[in-house]
Amino acid sequence: MTDSEKLRRFGFDKIALLVLLLVGFLFAELIVLSQSRFKLSKPVSLPGCGLAVSVPAGGGFSRLSDGFRYNDNEFRLTCIRSDAAMSINWRYFIVPFEKTVDEKFHAQASDMKGVIEKTGSEKLGQFTFDYARIFSEKKATLLFSGIVLLPDGRTLSLEVAQKGRNIDPAEKIFRSLAASATFTPASPLADGRELLDNFRLKTLADIFQKNTRQNYYYIKDYTGRNLGFITDAISLKNNRRDANSLTAVSLYFIHSGINSFAERSLFHSEPNLRSFRWVSQQSNLLINRDLTTSLKLDQQGMITVLTSATSVPQKNIMQKFAFTSTMLPEILFNAFIEGFQQSSFNSVMVDLILSDSRITPALLTRARPQEDAEPNAAPAVEIAFFGTDTSEQTTYFDSDGKISLSEARGKLSYKLEKTQRDLLVADFPAWLEKLEVIEQYVNEKSKD
């Protein structure tokens, strides 16, 4: 082979290598472009909260649920790509963060065993997001995390996680999704806060002016068979020097399948609910096990929860969370429903604190708006619960505006049918002594 032929051959090899490099580069760019291409879905609304967001649509992305799902004090909307290379999480927290935004980002980095590469604050659409870019070498995962603080102690966060180091697809999706979020201050949640303010200041004061009234309800299945009962009452402690002037009590028993449950609750508070003490004892009668939960709201607006069980008497579990303007103890919920029925609102949302310290949002809607109600139709309220065994409830009222019947639907469907004390005692004679203890307690408190 001549020298000129060798040179030409060497030149062709270099050109071929260059072409291969260009093809590889273009192929890589096509992969990046294909990863970055997506459309935004139609806005997905969070019921009652005035919030709507979008997620990627098409491009291999799919949602894990049609809408937001509620669990453990947060609503979540998750979207993943079919090749598992990327995931998107919208998270809406209903309890205020105990940590600052920076502390939250550092906690995320620690959980990922990664490092925070960049932080900032930027207006994207309607909101200004605090954000962080976090990378974990160990997990080969890149995370864009953004946080927005909303009214009523709520927090909205967006997390875009991607396998691999290339930041372009994840950042592009993060920015587009963040800009899609919208918030309307006027919402059932805002109306619920307003109605709760009125409930604390006026409705409870109206209850004080009336004699204590004990309510009795059968718990029935949809065949009419008695499963148990509920009784409750709210009363005034007349000693004006005592700040804890509001007293509420409740007792329920239910037999479902082979098991039976009972719960007794005693509640004390100031008239405006600025502080309270609530103790509930739940009993599983099949295994003879009691669980006691104590909730205490202090003047600083923090609720301390202490839980203990008879099976492990030396082990107490304590936790704390902030009490917000949208929260209501469940033991006062029936009185609140009656207040809603008599109000001018057509839909409100509140956060119910259950006796075991769980929090479940409840969306109340007038079954027939006042302007559309038929003259002879029984007033009714539809209630949607999030995160409990009962998902829906329809509550009906008598001519005095008091609850006469509730129909609950969910994992366990049942009816709460108002009855008289004598009838209830005749059907459940074994509970007479405990009923008398509850009645005596609330009547004594109202006479102090």
N, C-alpha and C positions, 0 to 999 in steps of 0.2 A: 504494500500500500504506500502510495507516495505521500510526501508531506502535505501537499494540498488536499488530498483526500482525507488525511487524518484531521486536518483543520476543519474541513466541511463536516465530517462526522461528529467532531467535538461540538461544533456549532449547533448541529441538529439536536444533539443530546441536551444541550443547554436550553434550547427553545422548547423541546418536549417537556423538560422539567418545569420550565416557567409556565407552560400551558396547564400542566397538572396542578401546579400551585394555584393558578387563577381559577381553575375549575373547582378545586377544593374550597377556595375562598368564597366563590359564588354559591357553592352548595351550602356552606355554613351560613351565608347571609340569607339564603332562601329558608333555611331552618329557623333562623331568628325571626325572619319576617312572618313565617307561618305561625310561630309561637305568639307573635305580637298582634296578629290579626284577630279581631273579635268584634262582635256587635254588642251593644248594650241591650239588656232586656227591658221590657216595660217596667215602670216603677213598681216595686213590691212594697206595699204599705204595711206598717206595723199597727195592728188594730188599736184604735183608741188613743194613740200617742202623738198623732200629727206628723209622723216620720215616714219617709219613703226613700228607698234606695234601689239601685240597679245592680245586676250581676252580669258577667259575660254570657252571651247567648251565641250558640254555634261554636265553631272552631274546636270541637271536641269537649267543650265544657258542659256540665250538667249539674243541676241542683240536687241536693239530698232531700229537699222537701219543697213543696209548692210555696210555702211562706215561712215566716219566722216560727221557730219552735221555742217553747219556754222550758227552762230547767235550771234549778239552783240559782235563782235570782237574776237570770239573764235570758233575754231573747236572742236566738242565734239563727242566722241564715248562712248556709254553707254551700259552696260551689266548688267542684273539683274537675280537673281535666282527665280525660279517659286514660292517658298514659301515666297518670299519677305524678306528673312532673310539676304540677302547680295546684295550689288550693287557695280559696278565698273564704274568709270568715268576716261577716258583719256581726258585731256583738253589741247588744244594748243592755246595759246594766241598770237595774232599778234601785240598787243600794249604793250610796256614795262610796267611792274608793277610800280605803284607809291610807293608801300610799299616794304620794305625789306622782305626777306624770313621769318625771325622770326616774323615780324609784320603780315605777311600773315597767319602764323600758329596761332598766337594769335587771329586774326580776325575769323578764322575758329572755334577755341575753344569758342569764345564769341557767335558766331552764334548758336552753338550747346548747349550753356549753359553747357559747359564741361570744363575739365581741361587737360592741357598738361602733360602727364605722363612721356614722354621720347622724346628726340630729338637727332639727330645725323647726320652724313654724312658718306655715304658708297658707294663704287663702286659696282654696280650691273649690270653686262653685260658691255655694252659700256659706260654707263653713271655713274657719281658719283651723287647720289641723296642726297639732304638735305631732311630729313624726320622728321615727328613727329607722336607720338601715342597719340591720344586724346580720352578721355572717358567722356561720359555724363551720369551721374546717372539718371537725369530726363528723358532722352529719351532712356535710356538703350541701347546706341549705342556706338560702338567702331569704331574709324576712324584711318586708316593709310594713311597719306598724304605725298607725295613725290614731290619735285620740282627740275627741271633742267633748267638752263639758256642756251639758244641756241643763235647762231649768229643772227644779224639783229634785236635785241630787242625782239626776240621770247622767250616764256617760255612754257615748257612742264610740265604738272603735272599729277600725278596718285593718285586717291582717291579710297580706298577700305573701304567701310562702312559695318558694321556687327551688327546685333541685338544680344545682349548678351555680356557677359564679357569674354568669352574664347578667348584669343588672338591668339591661334595656327592657326585656319583656315585662318583668315584674314591676319596674318603675312606671312604665307606660300604663299598665293595667291599674296600678294603684292610683295614679293621678286621675285617670278617667272615671274610675268608680267613685273616688272621693268627691269629684266634681258633680256626680249624679245625685248625691244625697240632698234631700230637701226637708225642711221642717216648718210646720205651720203652728204658731203658738196657740191659736184657737183650736181646741180639740176636746174630746170627752175627758181626757186627763186634766186639762186646765179647768174644765167645768167641775170635775170631781173635787179638785182642790178647793174651788170656791164653795161648793156645797158642803164639804167637810168643815171649812171655816165657820159656815153658818150653823152646821150641826153642833160643833163644839160650843159656840157662843149662845145660840138661841134654842135649838131643838132640845138639847139636854136641859137647858134652863126651863123649858116648857114641861119636860117630864118631871122636874122637881116640884112643879106646882100641882101635880096630880098625885092621887094616891097610888101607892105601889100596886102593880098588877102582875100577878103571876100568870104566865102563859103555859098551856099544856098542849102538846101535839103527839098524836100517834105517828109512828114510823110504819108505813105499810108498803107492801109490794104492790105491783099493778094488778094482782088478783084480789086485792083487798085484805090479804092476810096480815095480821099484826106482827111486825118484826121487833118493835120496841117503842120507846117514847123519848121525848125531849121536853124539858121544862126550863124556863128562864124568866128572869125578872131584873128590873133596874129600879133602884130606890135612892132616896136622899137621906143622908145622915145629917140630922138637924143641928148638930153641934157646930156652929159657925166658926168656932176657933180651930176646928180640925180641918186641915187643908185637904185631907182625903175624904171628901164629902160624898162622892159618887160610889155606889156599890152595885155591882152586877153579879148575878149567880147563874149557873146553868148546871143541869144534870142530864145525861143521856145514857140510854142503854139500848143496845141493838144485838139481836141474835141473827147471825147470817151463816147458813150452812151448819157446820158442826161447832163453830166457834162463837163466843159471845164477848162483847166489849162494853165497857162502861167508862164514863169520864165525868168528873166533878170539877167545876171551875169556880174560883172566887176571885173577884176583881175589885180593887179599890183605886180611886183616882181623884185628882182635883176635878172640879166641874168642867174645866176647859181642856182636860187631858194633858196638861203640861208635865205631869208626872203620874205614874201609876205603878201598882204592884199587882201581878196576876199569877196565881198559882193554880195549876191544873194537875190532877192525878188521873192517869189513864190506867185501866185495868184490863188485862187479858184474862178472862175468867177460865179459859180452858187450861192454861198452863200456870195459873195463879201467880202472875207476874205484874207488878205495878211499876209505872214510870211516872215520876214527878218532874214537872217542868215549871220553873219560876222565871218570870220575865219582870224586870224592874226598869222603868224609865226614870232617869234622873233629871235634874234641872238643867244639865248641860246638853240634853237631847240625845243621850246615848242609852241604848237598851242593853242590859246585861242579862244573859240567859244562862241559867244553871239547870242542868239535867242530871237526875240520879235514878237508878233502878234498884229495886229490892234484890235482884239476883246478884248484883255487884255493889253492895252498900258502901264500899270504900272508894269507889270510883265515881267522881263527879266530873261532868264535862261543862266547861264554861266558855262562852263566846260573847262577842259584843258586835253591835252594828248601830248605825245612826238612824234615828227616828226622823222621818221626813213629813212634809205637809200633805202628802198623799196617802199616808198610812193610817189604818184603822184596825184596832183589835177586833177579832172575829166575834167576840162575845157581845159587841154592840151592833153587829151587822143588821139584824132584823129591825132595830130601831132606825138605822140609817136607811134601809130599804123603804120603810114607811115615810121617812122624811123626803126621800127622792120622789116617791109617788105623789106627794103633796106639793112638790116644787114645780118650777116652770121649765126645768131642763127635760130634754127628750133622751139624752144619753150622757152618762158620766162613767169615769173609770177611777177606781181606787185600788190601793194595795192592801189586801187583807193580811194581817199578822195572825196566823193560826195559833192555837193553844200550844202546839209543839214547837213553836218559833219559826216554822216555815213561812214564807211570804208567797202569796198567790194573788196576782192581779185579777180583778173582777170588773167586767164591762157590763154596766146596767143600761138597758134600753127600754123605753116605754113601748109596750107591745102595740099600742095604738096611740100615735101622737094625739095630744089633746084636741087639736083642731079637727082630727079625723074620727075621734071616738064616737061610737054610737051611743045614744042616750041611755039605753038599757043594758049596754055591755058591761060585764064585770071588769073593773080595772085590773090590769096585769102588767108585770115587769118581767122582761127576759134578761137572764143573767148568764154571761159566758165566763167560766173560770179557766184559768191557765195554770197547769201544773198540779192539778189535784185529781182524785179518782172521779169526782163529779165534774163533768165538763159543761153541762148546761142545766139551767133551772128556770122554771116559770113560776112566778109567785102571784097569787090572786089575793084581792082585798075585799073586805066586807063593806057595808055602807058607812061604817065609821072610819074607814081608811086603815083598818088594822089587818094584819095578815091572817087569812083564813085557810089557805091551802098553798103548798109548794110542791111542784113536780120536778124531781131531780133525775137527770139522765147521765149515764157514764158507765164506769166499770160496774158500779152497783146502782141500779135504778130503783127509786123509791118515791113515796109521797109523804109529805108532812101534812097531816090533817088535824086541824084544831079540834080540841075536845074539852070536856069538863073534868075537873079533878076527880069527882066521884067515879066517873066511868073509867078513868085511867087506873085508879086504885083498885077497882073491881077486877080489871084485867091483869094487873101486875101487883098483887097483894104483897109479894115478897119485898117490894121496894118501898113500902109505906114508911118505914122508919127513916130511910135515907131521904125520902121526899120531905118528911117533916123536919129533918135537920136543915135542909136547904131553905125551906119556908121560914123556919124560926130564925135562921141567920139573917135573911134579908129583912124580915119584919123587925127584928131587934135593932138592926142598924138604922132603920128608918125612924125609930123612936128615940135614939140616943140624944 
